[in-house]
Amino acid sequence: MPSKDYEHYNRLSKEDLISMIEKRDTEIKKVQKSLKHANELKKQYYEYNKFHMEEIVRLDKKIGKLKGLRD
């Protein structure tokens, strides 16, 4: 027996329930697609950040050598 929060579903027809499920499935697929895209962007920005940090370290060493601060 469903809890009081879900009793209203007993009054719906089979077609109405199927329609609701299809709507929710569509919403879930949209959210999953959005999450996948967000994860791809996250990976891309991580790689960009990693590259820039490595480049900053490389240039810092080069500047240090030119100024005579590093060997």
MARVOMI-118803 format. One line per field, with one value per atom (N, C-alpha, C, O): residue in one letter; chain; atom name; x negated, y, z negated. Coordinates in Angstrom, 2 decimals. Atoms other than C-alpha are relative to their C-alpha. Example, Ala and Ser with C-alpha at 12.3 -4.5 7.8 and 13.67 -1.06 7.14 Angstrom:
BEGIN
code <- [a;a;a;a;s;s;s;s]
unit <- [A;A;A;A;A;A;A;A]
site <- [N;CA;C;O;N;CA;C;O]
east <- [-0.89;-12.30;-0.90;-1.94;0.82;-13.67;0.77;0.26]
north <- [-1.19;-4.50;1.20;1.18;-1.19;-1.06;1.09;2.20]
up <- [0.00;-7.80;0.00;-0.66;0.06;-7.14;-0.73;-0.90]
//
This chain:
BEGIN
code <- [m;m;m;m;p;p;p;p;s;s;s;s;k;k;k;k;d;d;d;d;y;y;y;y;e;e;e;e;h;h;h;h;y;y;y;y;n;n;n;n;r;r;r;r;l;l;l;l;s;s;s;s;k;k;k;k;e;e;e;e;d;d;d;d;l;l;l;l;i;i;i;i;s;s;s;s;m;m;m;m;i;i;i;i;e;e;e;e;k;k;k;k;r;r;r;r;d;d;d;d;t;t;t;t;e;e;e;e;i;i;i;i;k;k;k;k;k;k;k;k;v;v;v;v;q;q;q;q;k;k;k;k;s;s;s;s;l;l;l;l;k;k;k;k;h;h;h;h;a;a;a;a;n;n;n;n;e;e;e;e;l;l;l;l;k;k;k;k;k;k;k;k;q;q;q;q;y;y;y;y;y;y;y;y;e;e;e;e;y;y;y;y;n;n;n;n;k;k;k;k;f;f;f;f;h;h;h;h;m;m;m;m;e;e;e;e;e;e;e;e;i;i;i;i;v;v;v;v;r;r;r;r;l;l;l;l;d;d;d;d;k;k;k;k;k;k;k;k;i;i;i;i;g;g;g;g;k;k;k;k;l;l;l;l;k;k;k;k;g;g;g;g;l;l;l;l;r;r;r;r;d;d;d;d]
unit <- [A;A;A;A;A;A;A;A;A;A;A;A;A;A;A;A;A;A;A;A;A;A;A;A;A;A;A;A;A;A;A;A;A;A;A;A;A;A;A;A;A;A;A;A;A;A;A;A;A;A;A;A;A;A;A;A;A;A;A;A;A;A;A;A;A;A;A;A;A;A;A;A;A;A;A;A;A;A;A;A;A;A;A;A;A;A;A;A;A;A;A;A;A;A;A;A;A;A;A;A;A;A;A;A;A;A;A;A;A;A;A;A;A;A;A;A;A;A;A;A;A;A;A;A;A;A;A;A;A;A;A;A;A;A;A;A;A;A;A;A;A;A;A;A;A;A;A;A;A;A;A;A;A;A;A;A;A;A;A;A;A;A;A;A;A;A;A;A;A;A;A;A;A;A;A;A;A;A;A;A;A;A;A;A;A;A;A;A;A;A;A;A;A;A;A;A;A;A;A;A;A;A;A;A;A;A;A;A;A;A;A;A;A;A;A;A;A;A;A;A;A;A;A;A;A;A;A;A;A;A;A;A;A;A;A;A;A;A;A;A;A;A;A;A;A;A;A;A;A;A;A;A;A;A;A;A;A;A;A;A;A;A;A;A;A;A;A;A;A;A;A;A;A;A;A;A;A;A;A;A;A;A;A;A]
site <- [N;CA;C;O;N;CA;C;O;N;CA;C;O;N;CA;C;O;N;CA;C;O;N;CA;C;O;N;CA;C;O;N;CA;C;O;N;CA;C;O;N;CA;C;O;N;CA;C;O;N;CA;C;O;N;CA;C;O;N;CA;C;O;N;CA;C;O;N;CA;C;O;N;CA;C;O;N;CA;C;O;N;CA;C;O;N;CA;C;O;N;CA;C;O;N;CA;C;O;N;CA;C;O;N;CA;C;O;N;CA;C;O;N;CA;C;O;N;CA;C;O;N;CA;C;O;N;CA;C;O;N;CA;C;O;N;CA;C;O;N;CA;C;O;N;CA;C;O;N;CA;C;O;N;CA;C;O;N;CA;C;O;N;CA;C;O;N;CA;C;O;N;CA;C;O;N;CA;C;O;N;CA;C;O;N;CA;C;O;N;CA;C;O;N;CA;C;O;N;CA;C;O;N;CA;C;O;N;CA;C;O;N;CA;C;O;N;CA;C;O;N;CA;C;O;N;CA;C;O;N;CA;C;O;N;CA;C;O;N;CA;C;O;N;CA;C;O;N;CA;C;O;N;CA;C;O;N;CA;C;O;N;CA;C;O;N;CA;C;O;N;CA;C;O;N;CA;C;O;N;CA;C;O;N;CA;C;O;N;CA;C;O;N;CA;C;O;N;CA;C;O;N;CA;C;O;N;CA;C;O;N;CA;C;O;N;CA;C;O]
east <- [-0.84;0.00;-0.89;-1.79;0.84;-1.48;0.25;1.32;-0.15;-2.07;0.96;1.36;-0.96;0.22;-0.50;0.29;0.57;-2.15;0.24;0.19;-0.12;-1.54;1.39;1.58;-1.34;2.14;0.67;1.48;-0.64;3.14;-0.32;0.44;0.32;1.42;1.01;1.20;-1.01;4.08;1.21;1.92;-1.16;6.68;-0.28;0.65;0.36;4.80;0.22;0.15;-0.16;5.46;-1.37;-2.40;1.23;2.87;-0.69;-1.91;0.56;2.40;-0.63;-1.69;0.56;1.89;-1.32;-2.27;1.24;-0.74;-1.13;-2.26;1.01;-2.55;-0.47;-1.67;0.35;-2.45;-0.93;-1.91;0.86;-3.93;-1.39;-2.39;1.30;-6.68;-0.81;-2.01;0.69;-7.53;-0.55;-1.67;0.47;-7.74;-1.23;-2.20;1.13;-10.04;-1.25;-2.36;1.13;-12.21;-0.66;-1.88;0.52;-12.57;-0.80;-1.88;0.70;-13.52;-1.32;-2.34;1.21;-16.04;-1.06;-2.24;0.95;-17.64;-0.62;-1.81;0.53;-17.99;-1.03;-2.08;0.94;-19.64;-1.28;-2.37;1.19;-21.98;-0.86;-2.08;0.75;-22.96;-0.72;-1.88;0.59;-23.58;-1.18;-2.21;1.09;-25.70;-1.20;-2.35;1.09;-27.72;-0.77;-2.00;0.64;-28.40;-0.81;-1.93;0.71;-29.35;-1.28;-2.31;1.21;-31.80;-1.05;-2.25;0.96;-33.37;-0.66;-1.87;0.57;-33.81;-0.95;-2.00;0.86;-35.26;-1.36;-2.39;1.26;-37.88;-0.80;-2.02;0.67;-38.65;-0.64;-1.80;0.55;-39.11;-1.15;-2.10;1.09;-41.25;-1.28;-2.36;1.16;-43.56;-0.57;-1.79;0.47;-43.72;-0.74;-1.82;0.62;-44.53;-1.35;-2.32;1.25;-47.18;-1.07;-2.22;0.94;-48.80;-0.52;-1.72;0.42;-48.83;-0.89;-1.83;0.86;-50.31;-1.40;-2.40;1.31;-53.09;-0.73;-1.95;0.61;-53.71;-0.50;-1.57;0.43;-53.89;-1.27;-2.19;1.20;-56.43;-1.19;-2.29;1.08;-58.50;-0.51;-1.71;0.41;-58.48;-0.65;-1.57;0.59;-59.25;-1.46;-2.33;1.38;-62.36;-0.85;-1.99;0.75;-63.42;-0.30;-1.41;0.20;-62.95;-1.03;-1.89;0.96;-64.86;-1.43;-2.36;1.33;-67.78;-0.48;-1.65;0.39;-67.76;-0.38;-1.26;0.31;-67.79;-1.18;-1.67;1.12;-70.55;0.41;-0.44;-0.47;-68.39;-0.08;-0.18;0.04;-68.47;-1.13;-1.63;1.07;-71.07;0.56;-0.19]
north <- [-1.18;0.00;1.25;1.37;-1.20;3.36;0.95;0.95;-0.99;6.09;1.10;1.16;-1.07;9.10;0.95;1.53;-0.89;11.10;-0.49;0.29;0.58;8.73;-0.56;-1.19;0.53;7.85;0.57;-0.12;-0.62;10.26;-0.75;-0.64;0.78;7.98;-1.13;-1.57;1.06;5.33;0.47;-0.35;-0.54;7.63;0.24;0.51;-0.26;8.04;-1.24;-2.38;1.12;5.93;-0.52;0.12;0.63;3.62;0.91;1.07;-0.89;6.02;1.24;1.70;-1.18;8.98;-0.34;0.45;0.41;7.07;-0.18;0.25;0.19;6.06;1.35;1.55;-1.33;9.66;0.71;1.34;-0.61;10.87;-0.61;0.10;0.70;8.26;0.45;0.68;-0.45;9.27;1.41;1.71;-1.37;12.93;0.01;0.70;0.06;12.10;-0.59;-0.12;0.58;9.93;1.04;1.12;-1.05;12.83;1.02;1.44;-0.95;15.18;-0.59;0.10;0.66;12.66;-0.05;0.19;0.06;12.25;1.37;1.46;-1.36;16.04;0.33;0.90;-0.27;16.27;-0.81;-0.30;0.84;13.36;0.58;0.59;-0.60;15.02;1.26;1.50;-1.22;18.30;-0.33;0.34;0.41;16.54;-0.51;-0.24;0.52;14.76;1.16;1.16;-1.16;18.08;0.77;1.22;-0.71;19.70;-0.73;-0.10;0.77;16.87;0.14;0.18;-0.20;17.26;1.37;1.49;-1.34;21.00;0.03;0.67;0.06;20.28;-0.58;-0.04;0.63;17.97;0.95;1.08;-0.93;20.51;1.16;1.49;-1.10;23.38;-0.47;0.28;0.55;21.14;-0.09;0.29;0.12;20.44;1.38;1.56;-1.37;24.16;0.55;1.13;-0.51;25.05;-0.67;-0.01;0.73;22.34;0.53;0.74;-0.53;23.61;1.37;1.64;-1.35;27.21;-0.01;0.78;0.08;26.26;-0.48;0.05;0.48;24.31;1.09;1.24;-1.09;27.24;1.11;1.67;-1.02;29.68;-0.44;0.36;0.52;27.47;0.06;0.48;-0.03;27.16;1.42;1.67;-1.38;30.91;0.61;1.41;-0.49;31.63;-0.44;0.34;0.49;29.45;0.75;1.11;-0.71;31.14;1.44;1.93;-1.37;34.63;0.02;0.90;0.10;33.58;-0.17;0.43;0.18;32.43;1.30;1.66;-1.24;35.67;1.08;1.89;-0.99;37.76;-0.43;0.35;0.49;35.61;-0.52;-0.73;0.50;34.39;-1.51;-2.07;1.47;30.74;-0.45;0.28;0.60;28.45;-0.64;-1.19]
up <- [0.00;0.00;0.00;-0.83;-0.08;1.00;-1.17;-1.77;1.08;-1.55;0.45;1.61;-0.29;-1.73;1.08;1.83;-1.01;0.45;1.43;2.37;-1.34;3.37;0.30;1.33;-0.21;2.99;1.25;1.88;-1.17;5.76;1.30;2.27;-1.21;8.29;0.23;1.36;-0.15;7.61;0.80;1.39;-0.71;9.14;1.48;2.25;-1.40;12.43;0.85;0.38;-0.93;15.48;0.41;0.19;-0.49;16.97;1.01;0.98;-1.03;19.91;-0.63;-0.20;0.68;17.56;-0.67;-0.62;0.66;15.61;1.01;0.78;-1.05;18.80;0.53;0.77;-0.47;20.00;-0.98;-0.58;1.01;16.71;0.00;-0.12;-0.03;16.89;1.22;1.11;-1.21;20.46;-0.18;0.23;0.25;19.41;-0.89;-0.62;0.94;16.51;0.67;0.44;-0.73;18.74;0.90;0.98;-0.86;21.16;-0.82;-0.42;0.88;18.31;-0.48;-0.51;0.49;16.96;1.10;0.83;-1.11;20.39;0.26;0.56;-0.18;20.72;-1.08;-0.79;1.10;17.30;0.18;-0.05;-0.22;18.12;1.12;1.01;-1.11;21.40;-0.48;-0.13;0.54;19.58;-0.92;-0.87;0.89;16.94;0.78;0.44;-0.84;19.61;0.62;0.64;-0.60;21.33;-1.05;-0.78;1.07;18.01;-0.39;-0.63;0.32;17.26;1.09;0.80;-1.10;20.70;-0.11;0.09;0.17;20.10;-1.19;-1.14;1.19;16.65;0.36;-0.04;-0.41;18.18;0.89;0.75;-0.92;20.90;-0.78;-0.53;0.79;18.40;-0.89;-1.12;0.80;16.20;0.84;0.38;-0.88;19.14;0.35;0.38;-0.28;20.04;-1.20;-1.05;1.20;16.45;-0.23;-0.58;0.17;16.24;0.96;0.57;-0.98;19.44;-0.42;-0.36;0.37;18.22;-1.25;-1.33;1.17;14.85;0.38;-0.11;-0.46;16.57;0.76;0.63;-0.78;18.90;-0.92;-0.68;0.96;15.98;-0.71;-0.88;0.66;14.21;0.96;0.56;-0.99;17.40;0.21;0.23;-0.22;18.00;-1.24;-1.13;1.24;14.34;-0.11;-0.50;0.02;14.57;1.01;0.71;-1.04;17.79;-0.42;-0.21;0.47;16.32;-1.12;-1.18;1.09;13.21;0.53;0.00;-0.59;15.36;0.64;0.50;-0.66;17.36;-1.00;-0.74;1.04;14.19;-0.86;-1.68;0.80;12.73;-1.36;-2.22;1.29;9.87;-0.10;-1.19;-0.02;10.94;0.90;1.75;-0.82;12.43;1.23;2.04]
//
